[in-house]
Every structure is written in C-alpha cells, then in structure tokens.
C-alpha cells in the first residue's frame, strides 16, 4: 500500500518536471508489456440456453484490470473488489496491511455466447497483467497484488490449469507463469470510489502510466473484442426509468 502511494507521488512530480516528448517516452515504458500468446486449446462452449457467467481474476491493482474488461466485448460488468480472505477484512485499508489473505480482484460477468472463458483468460495473460510476477505488478508489491484465478467450479479450474500448462510449454514468456489457482470462497466489491476509476480519472498519473496502456494493448491485440465505450459499474447500477 505504502509503495503504491509513494509511486503515485513520484509520478505526479514527473508530470510536473518532464518535458512533453520525454514524458511520452516514459509512458510507453511504464506499463507491463503485452505479450502475444496463442488461444487456449481447451475452452468452454456456449451453453444451449441463455444466461450470464462469471469469473474472478486478480493481477495487480484492480483499477487496470477493471479498465481492461470494461472495454472487452461480451463482458456485461467488471467490478473491482477483494477475494481470498474473510468478509470482515475486505476493506482497502485492511487489505493494504498484507495480512488479510485478500487479493485486489475483478469479478467479470460475461455473456458466453459473445466471449468464452478461454478468451477472457487469454486477455488476462496477454494484456491485463504479467503472469510471471507473483506478488507484484508495476509499482505495487505484496500478496494483495498477486496473480490469481479464483475458480468457481471444476470446469474453470481445469481450463485455467490446462492453459497455464500450454503457455509454459510454448515458452511464450521469458519466465514460468506463477499465477495461483485458488478456490473462490467469496468476492467482496471494493469501495465505491474505486469503481470505474480509470474511466472517471483518465488523467490521474497512476492511470496514465500503468493502466491506459493496457487498454490500448487490448485494442491493438484483440480488436475483435475491443469496444471503445466501456461498460461501467455506475451505468449498470443506475435505476431503470
């Protein structure tokens, strides 16, 4: 927690002091780099009936993870929150102590007729975060920033495990994938001020340096699954007229 706050303070100073062209160069190097990876050989198939499905993923600060999936076609909602610990400790300040077992996570609800679990995981491993970094991403460090897939059933676990094995065998990354597979015991939405943070604060230095490049990479590497207008928590929670 302290490291993230310190990093944000330093970034503000950089914005004030660095000339425009130099700043652009730094922005290009700030985010975790995207990696082109093959689609999973094992994936889900769209069910015969309707209905939405859900998966919970963790990969560093939830602001960037949420931003990526809010711009992903087929996703109906992406909520920032906490998973891996108890309900009583699912609060930002407590999670930041790194003693709760929680990871900053995103609960992704999606239409399986528009996007599969495998495609969501491909985006997760490719552009949303770096799966070879266990307890850190970018300027953030600690177990609450770990790479994890919180599987809700055996099918999710099997597909995720098979995909990790496939990618490791293909050696598409320079180091082994360290993403943990953890049974989903609960997901607790984060405080309101964390929701849609990248959408509502696009000029916030942390977002500019770390998260907007991820959305750009989604657009560049998965154009068929990118949407320019994000689906936000705020919009989905508006009462119907």
Steps between C-alpha positions, in 0.01 A plus 500: 500500500770746601700419190206577274439835671870586475507403134201721427665792675814454292296481182332831577844656531602350168198650329594843628867481406536290184466667158216374284704286260698340780179432687353318200808278490461416868132423458582249229724311743291532816247218474570130507568400137237307308592158362345331197390152607302219337137439582430213742460157348252410774207739534134520589220477247199729504208340686180418315297736716552861597647637819819671606813352657762636738868463580718679757856597404784675683803660339634805677305818569133446421472838326683373192342156500155654517581747223607222262184296547266798494628548144461132408207398280278236655571617856184641659662616824845515658507580871810583703520322834678261731524122504700244696423615854212550740209739449592691815841597361386591148581870538768696314696611806497151653591324175794738471653357818570182300370285786146426384561242226304714256611588151376803311273326252245559228174310471425465129146422388477408134275360228642159399336537160721803429823412677634178650681443825809409301498834317462684831803310631696571182442872556590455867836342424577712195411862578336534844811414704831313502434143624868433570500746791359339813445769763553820307393686190651828386557726802291285737631216714361257755269195502195719439640564151560134420409332175207266566198335344222439751316210342131446581477141374701209367457608138658840565785336691562246224501756220727738692746225598513363145562845357783575741661168409454574128660845527791377712573222251489750214741727692320813389625679812861545607423343839253239630143605574446539875125561496333325792178301461290560810150378576255790512374535856352844459525825310444832671457818291744779574400842622300714259788740436704214350235402245553618139810687621682495166187621321426785741865600556669455158757771571598370843876436478485140623233420239692675222823316575373155593147436375413689183780316314325173590177619340697610194658156482158338517390709203816420306528128573134401529318739262205264459439508874564868566224755551570869521215581741558314827227326695524653847380406845342843535295455183391146584384609847286787377130444578282437198252772405 
